[in-house]
């Protein structure tokens, strides 16, 4: 499954708190600007999140994401470091350049990134 791409500076900023150029609000991928549609690695990263959300039945994905972020923030005391250490982000960043990753990705693969 791939996300439907929507280019909207307004909604991307609203959903990300002005902290991202792209964000997944299942089943959509919001992009800050049109030129990001050409970035295969960014879209792959966001589609990994689409897959993660789908396999967790969407709402639990977002609950888990927020809880894990809060735990990581308490652990690292820095927003960026906490964000980069969320298991979902670790999986997405480590595999965003592998454009075939989603074809071979195993169910709940993010769990190996705790």
NORRAHU-V72603 format. One record per residue. N is the residue number from 0. NEAR is the number of other ideal C-beta (glycine too) atoms within 10 Angstrom. Layout:
BEGIN
n=N near=NEAR
n=N near=NEAR
END
This chain:
BEGIN
n=0 near=11
n=1 near=13
n=2 near=21
n=3 near=9
n=4 near=15
n=5 near=12
n=6 near=16
n=7 near=14
n=8 near=14
n=9 near=9
n=10 near=16
n=11 near=23
n=12 near=16
n=13 near=13
n=14 near=17
n=15 near=15
n=16 near=9
n=17 near=10
n=18 near=12
n=19 near=16
n=20 near=16
n=21 near=23
n=22 near=20
n=23 near=24
n=24 near=18
n=25 near=18
n=26 near=13
n=27 near=17
n=28 near=25
n=29 near=26
n=30 near=24
n=31 near=19
n=32 near=12
n=33 near=9
n=34 near=10
n=35 near=18
n=36 near=14
n=37 near=8
n=38 near=15
n=39 near=11
n=40 near=13
n=41 near=16
n=42 near=20
n=43 near=19
n=44 near=22
n=45 near=24
n=46 near=21
n=47 near=25
n=48 near=23
n=49 near=21
n=50 near=20
n=51 near=24
n=52 near=23
n=53 near=14
n=54 near=16
n=55 near=18
n=56 near=9
n=57 near=15
n=58 near=10
n=59 near=11
n=60 near=20
n=61 near=14
n=62 near=11
n=63 near=17
n=64 near=19
n=65 near=11
n=66 near=11
n=67 near=18
n=68 near=17
n=69 near=11
n=70 near=13
n=71 near=20
n=72 near=16
n=73 near=9
n=74 near=11
n=75 near=14
n=76 near=9
n=77 near=12
n=78 near=13
n=79 near=9
n=80 near=12
n=81 near=19
n=82 near=15
n=83 near=13
n=84 near=19
n=85 near=23
n=86 near=18
n=87 near=20
n=88 near=22
n=89 near=15
n=90 near=22
n=91 near=22
n=92 near=15
n=93 near=13
n=94 near=19
n=95 near=19
n=96 near=11
n=97 near=14
n=98 near=13
n=99 near=9
n=100 near=19
n=101 near=16
n=102 near=7
n=103 near=8
n=104 near=17
n=105 near=7
n=106 near=8
n=107 near=10
n=108 near=18
n=109 near=24
n=110 near=10
n=111 near=10
n=112 near=16
n=113 near=9
END
